[in-house]
Amino acid sequence: MSRITLWWRATRPFAFSASVISALLGGLLAVGQAGVPLHWGHYLLAILGAAAAHAAANLLNDYFDFRKGVDRPGTLGSSGVLTEGRMAPRAVLQEALLLGALGLLLALYFLAVTGPLLLPLFAAGLVLGIGYTAAPMQLKYRALGDLAVFAAFGIGITLGSYAVQTGRLSWVPVAYAVPISFLVAAILHGNNLRDMRSDRAAGISTLAMRLGPVRGWRLYLALLGLAYMSALILVSAGVIVATGLLVLLSLPLALQIARRFGPRIARISAAGTGGSLALIDVETARLHMVFGLLLTLAVLLTVVF
């Protein structure tokens, strides 16, 4: 496997929809809802910055999880490049710092262009991205990871991409981000449901562990349901455009995931292993991508027509 292929695998690209969709949506909202002309250069740089920051956060997560013993040979979490011995921890950390530096440079550029308006938003993203697994915050290990990704990858990136185009903050992108934020949280929560046994052995605490398999699965289903319920409520209230109902086209995929993994929760309770949920994070990320693209299309239609 080439070095570039390893670096790409280490970033866990299957989950990039959690950041890229938010950046796509925020920029289009600036055009469709705020009526500003789209600055294509800033739009593409915002998407690149969001993806770079996301990749850096994933790499830091892998690095600290490996160092703490959360990810070990035989566990299902992470990209696998460390647990399989394909990359050294130092190489993963270097890649994280490189991509983090790219994201930081882009953030500094946007600060120079828009002024200090985005400084609190970028600072919060930096703190959440690093503090997710790094000391002293270690949000993931204190059952706060779900909340962190809800705020950072859903709301934060959408609002940031919007503000880069408009030069101001608004509640509009926050409202649009809420449904997809529930699905971002579901990606992580599904991952933590699968990894409960190995996480417990490593001495960390996630929300899934605190709830246990059955209640944790109920929360997972609630997160999926809240994505659709919040979209319906926001459309009914006139906060989201009526074409936002397009997200309902992804409902069969959500039901398929629920039917596929629901019966396997009993196996976790009985055997204490998450192997039966091996692909739940990948499948949930796919649902998020489809849902998010449909919502983005709904906004794009208001721009075109």
N, C-alpha and C positions, 0 to 999 in steps of 0.2 A: 504494500500500500504506500503510495507516494506521500511526501510530507504535506503537500497541499490537500490531498484527500483526507489525511488524518486531521489537519487543522479544521477542515470543513466539518468533519464528523464530530469533532470535539465541541463545536458551537451548538450542537443539537438543532439543526435547521428545521426539523419538523415542527418546532414550536414558534418559528419566527412570525407566524400569522398573528400571535398575541401582541406584537409590537407594530408590524408593518400595516396591518389592517387599521389600527388606531390612527397611524400617521396618514394613511390614505384618506380616511374618513374626515379627520380634522381639516385637512387642506380643502377638500371639496365643500365642507360646511361653510368655510370662509367665503366661497363663491356663491353657493346656493342660498345661504341664509343671511350672510352679511353683505352680499352683493359686491365684493371687491374682485378685481381681476386677478386671476391666478398667476402668481409669480412662479414659473416652472422651475427655475433654478433653485429657489428656496424650497419648493415642494419636494424636489428630488433629494436635496440635501437633508431635509427633515426626515424623509424616509430612511436615508442612509444612516443618519445619526441615531434614529430609533433602533434600527437593526444592529448597529455597532454596539450601542449601549446594552441591548438585550443579549447579544453574543458574549460580551464581556461579563455580564452578570451570570450567564450560564457557566462560563469557564471558571469564574471565582467560586461558584456553587460547587462545581465538581472538585476543584482544588481543596477547598476547606472540608467538604464532605469526606474526601479521601484521607486527608490529614487527621480528621477526627475519628475515622473508622466507621463512618456511616455507610460509605461505599466500600465494599470489600469484594474479593473474588466470590462469585456465586450470587451476589445481590443483583437486583434488576434495575436499580436507579442509575442515573448519569448517562453519559455518552459511551462509557465502557473503555475509553482509551487509557484510563489510568488503571482500572481494575484488571484489564487484560494485559497490562504492561506495554502497551503500544507507544505511549508517551510518558516521559518523566514528569513528575509534579512541577519541576521548575519550568519545563517547556510550556505546560498549560498555563502557569502563572504569567509567563512572558507573553503568551498570546493574549491573555486577558488584559494585561497592561497596555499592549499595543492597540487593541481594539477600543479599550477604555480611553486611551489618549486621543484616538480619532474622534470618538464621541464628544470628548471634552473640547477639542479644537473646534468642532462644529458648533458646540454650545457657545463658546467664546465669540465665534463669528456672529452668531445670531444676537448675542448680547450687544456687540458693537453696532449691529444694524438697527435693532429695535430699542436699545437702551436697557435700563435696569428692570423693566417690566417683568421679564422672564427669569430674573435671577432667583426668586424664591422657588419657582417651579423646577428649574434646573438643579438647585441645591437640594430640594426634596428628593428628586430622582436619583441624585448622586448618593445621598444618605441611604435611601432604600435599597439601591442596587448593591452598594458595598456592604451595608449593614444586614443584608438578608442572611448571610452566613458568617461574615467576618466579625470578630470581637471588636468592641464589647457588646454590640446590640444583638447579633445572632438571632434575628427575628424568626427564622425558620425553626430554630431549635427551641423557641419559646412559644410555639403554637400561634405565631403572629404572621406567618408566611402568607396565608390566604388573604388576609387584609392588605398586606403590603403589595401583592401583585394586583389586587383589585384596584388599588389607588394608583399605582405607578403605571402599569401596562395598559389599563383600560382608560381611566379618566385622565391621568397625567399626560400621556403621549397625545391623546386626542386634543386636549386643551392646548398643549404646546404647539402642535402642528397648526391649529387654528390661529393662535396668537402670532405665530411667525408670519402668517399671511396678512392679518388684519392690524397687528400692532396693538391689540388690546385683548383683555380677557372677557369671557362671557359665560353665562350659565347654559347657553345653547349647546356647545359641544359637550359639556358635562352631562346634560340630559341624554344626548345621543349615545354617549359612552356607557351609560349605566347598563343597558342590556348586554353589551359585549363584555363588560367588566365581570358580570356574573359568570360568563363562560370562561373567561381567563382564570377566575378563581376555581372553577370546576376542573380545569386542566391540572392545576396543582393539587387540588383536593383528591382527585382520582389517583394521581401519582402517589400521594401520601397514604391513601387507603391500601394501595398495592404494597407499599414498603413498610407497613406497620411493624412487622416482626423484626426486620433488620434495623429499623430506626430505634425500636425499644432496646435491642441488644447494644446499640451504640450509646444509649443513655440520653437521647434527646427526646423532646416532646413536641408532637404536632397536634393540630386540632383533630385530625383523624384518630390518632392514638387516644386522645382524651375522650372522644365520643365512643370509640369501639366500632367494630365492623357494621353492626346493624344501624345504629344511629348515624354513623358516618356515611353510610349509603343513603340514608334518608336525606341528609344534608346535601349530598351530591345531587340527588334527584331534585331537591328544592332549588339548588343553584341553576339547574337546567330549566326548571319551571319558571323561576323568577326572571330569566332572560326573556321568555316569551310573554309572561304576564306584564312585566314592566314596559315592554314594547307596545303591547295592546293598550295599556293605561295611558302611555305618553301620546300615542296616536289619537286615542279617544279624547284626550284633553287638548289636542291641537298643538302640543309641544313638538311632536315629531310629525313630519309630513305623512299624508295618508298612504303614500307609496311604501312607507315603512312596513306595511303589512306584508310586503314581499318576504320578510324573514320567516313567515309561516311556512314557506315552501321547504324550509329546512327541518320542519317538525318531524317528518318521517325518519330522518336520520337520527334525531334525538331519541325517538321511540325505539329505533333499532338498537341503539347503544344501551338503553335501559333494559330491553329484553335480553340482550346478549350477555350483559355482565351482572344483572340483578340476581339470577339464580346462583351465581358463583360466590356470592357473599357468604352463603352457608358453609362453603368449603373453607373460607378464611376462618370462620368461627370454630369449625371443627378441627382443622389441621394447623391453624396458625400461620399459614403461608399465603402470600399474595400472588403466587405464580399464575393463578387462574385469571388475574387481572393484568396480565403482562402488557397488554396493548391499550389499556384504558386511557392513558395520557395521550397517546397518538390519535386514537379515535376521537377523543374530546377536542383535541387541537384541530382535527379535520372538521368537526361540527362548528367550532368557533370560526374557522376560515370561511365556510359556506355561509353561515349566519352573517358574519361581518361583511362579506362581499355583497350579499343581498341588501344589507342596510346601506352600504356604500353606493350600490346601484340605485337604490331608492333616492338618495340625495343627488346622484348624477342626473337622473331623469328630470329633477327640478331645474338643474342647470341647463340642460339641453332644450327642454320644452317650457 
